[in-house]
Amino acid sequence: MPPVPDSFARFTVLASGSSANASFLQTPSGGILIDCGLGPRELSQRLAVIGANWSNVDAVVLTHTHGDHIKSASLAQIHRLKVPFYVHRLHAEHLAEWSSVYEKLRASGTIRFFEEGVPIPLGEDVVCLPFRVPHDSNPTFGFRFDGYEGTTGKWWSLGYASDLGHAPKYLNEIFAEVDVLAVEYNHDVLMEKNCGRPKHLIERVLGSHGHLSNLQAAMFTSEILQSRRYPLQALIPLHLSRQCNTPEFAMLAARAVLNPATKLLLASQMSPTNTLAIVPTKSAQPVLTLPDSYVRITRQLRIPGMD
């Protein structure tokens, strides 16, 4: 098997689960940290496993403000290193109430605000499209990353959605033809129903703004795979519940809908995934706009009193 060119983008899930979430996308122009739900020391250790460190982090983008996706100590590290920190304005309001570090970030000019549906240039070779997803930390965002690889002259793409109560149809269009898909496979429904947790917590997870089950995620993955011009390179199931799922259940659900040639990398709370090189496949950059149905559907998804 020929070596993968150094110019190819590389993606690693550093941690994913109920306690901490962080992923790292490395391109020739810089590194992008998606969420920082680990403390700075643990993040350093996870980055070191893949041959990186905090000096390789050139931007941080935030999906939402739940405590398993953002740690105050890592905010302090972002401030010390003056790493551009991309958040939605409503994220900023929550962070200002929650962490004393936020005011330092704002005063230093480290904060960068993004808007849903407006592409974010992140370095010279990659752009990120943020969009809302249904989860009970309004607003919660998923991202599509598209990048240019100079050696081949082609584009690659990554779809990322770590927390979903359900999968709205507009996600099928946003994630159409992505090369790599990282999406939540949180729980087995029977395990969740019989886990012994308080009733309101079970109802929250199973609700439309909670978390995606293995079956829901597999059905969503199957829809993404329909009418593709080329195979999905890799699927990365995210955010597995330690109490209400097993790696075997998630793998079985995912493998049932995948082409045998598609790599399946299961994200873990305890250690990074293997680093995945994303092979560029597209001759031109996709038009990064939201589907026509997006505004109508997301208006229905928003939780009253949380926006």
C-alpha positions, 0 to 999 in steps of 0.5 A: 500500500503506497504511503499517504502524502503528507499533504492529505488532511488527517482526522483523529477523535481524541475522546468521545463519550458522556464525560469528554469530547474533543477531535483534531483535524490536521491540514497542511495549513494548521490544526483545528480542535473540535470541542475541548471537553478534556482538560489541557493536560489530558488534551496534551497527552492525547495530542502527543499520542498522534505526534502533535501538541498545543502549538499545532492547534491553530483554531478551536470550534465549539459545538455546544456548551455542555460540560463534556464538550468544554472545560474551563481549564482548557478555556484558560489554555486557549487564552494563554496561547491566544488560539482563535476560538470560534463560537456562536453568540449564544454560546458566548452568553452561556460561557460568560455566565459559566466561566470567569475566563470568558471575559479574558478571552473576549478582551484579548480578541481571541473570540471569533463569532460564527453564524449558522450557514456562513462558511468559516475559513480556517486556514488557507486550505479548509472551510467549515460550514456550521449548522444547527442540530437538535440537542438540548443545549441550544444552540448545538451545531454540527460541522461540515469541513471541506478542504483543498489538497494541492498535490492532487488538486482535489477537495476532501470533506468531513461531516461531524455531528456529535450530539443529535436527538434525531437526524433531520432530513436536511442533514442528508443534503449537508452531508451528501458526498462527504468522504468521512462521516463522524456521527453519534451512535449513543445508545441501545434503546433497550439498554437505555430503557432498562438502565435504572436511571431516573425516568426523566433522564431516560426520557431526555436521552430518548427524546427528540433533543436527546441522543441518537440511538444505534438504530437511528444512527444506522438508518441515518447513515444508510440514507447518507449512503444512498445515490453516492457517486463513490464510497464513503471512506470511513464512518466514525461512531461517536459519543457511545454511552458507557452504561447504555451501549456497547462497542459491539452493538454500535459496530453491528448497527453501523456495519449492517449498512456500510460497504465492506470497503468502508473503514469503521473507527469506533471512538472511545472515551479513554483513548484516541482513534487511529489517525485517518488520512482523508483522501481527496475525491472532488474536482471542485469545492462543493457549494457550501449553502444550507438546504431550502428546508433548513430554516423551516425545520430548525425553527421547529427544532428550537427549544422555547426559552433556551434560545 
